[in-house]
């Protein structure tokens, strides 16, 4: 049984690790969300819908108009008999999809311990008829559905791992049509949606021009530090676009993935008596304090949002000892890759200079500093007019979905975004609440609609033989 303190700490992890979303607003792009006016008066009279778009999902860019060529291409795709069959299949496959999501969700898979769930998923993706499926050296399951060879290669990703340690009760419970299960929505339902899309494509014999790589990745959460996608995109340089499926609300796409660098900085010196050794030895704490004061003077850009924080300080021996040691942990984040590099460089310059200054102050060279990278998440922002955003918006609208919103989140998308690959985070279908909490829950009603939008987006990007040309180009030299 899980103690409530653990539940609380998991909720805190949720707040800090996954959902950097609240902080991703672009203040300069103020505009009204069309639902705001309608939603406000009704809120007090009705009980709050726990599956409503949560407060953290804040728009980060205005909704771009969908280009005519995108709309036309999507219309052609959706009118094709093969694609129609695939779309109907997704609807008829709804209960099987949910069942497989439950099966996979009940296999423990905290980051770094994904193997059993990966093997179970590998079996299921092979059953869809994709022969080219394997577990790569990092532990990702890579399944490739080949096109005719005349199109781009796109990755469709969902992550295998969850935040829940082995021993957590992850049995899925159903009450009044709502599915409760830690990890079911983030991101196991994404895995099940990939399985359903693969089945639909194979059942309807949809022939694409480009290749679709279904990537079930490891290490998205917390200390996994995106190791699965880092490894995959590091090894495979031929990827032209990426769709990352995460438990986002219907109609919500993610275009920002906040990048971060985390450091532990350790100062060491000889130390000494505060009276007897004064003037002869440098102080680790004084040097670190000087550095913190200077770091605090940095003015980071508001857009792309860039922040820093010295979150932990430790050190010293006693009140009357010139400190021989001091340690601080620094977190630096940005929605822009370049801005992250710039602020990181300034922080590290300040750290190095603080040692030089403290040694100079006392005419010594005995104070040293070491800097250790303790976390790094790649990231950046996909422009709102990018082809992947266009395809997702076009597919969402063509499938009669009403709400469309572009948000930011810290996800696997950071890796391809940082590499300049057109990337968007898309929802799998269904409505969710309580990510990373033991109360994680899903309302699966009409979840197939999310799969239909995802599949439409995929097909518009890779192109369908004799129906449409790929919206995303094969990148030169690949
Ligand atoms: Zn996730």
Boltz pocket constraint, residues with backbone or C-beta under 6 A from the ligand:
constraints:
  - pocket:
      binder: B
      contacts: [[A, 159], [A, 186], [A, 187], [A, 220], [A, 246], [A, 247]]
      max_distance: 6.0
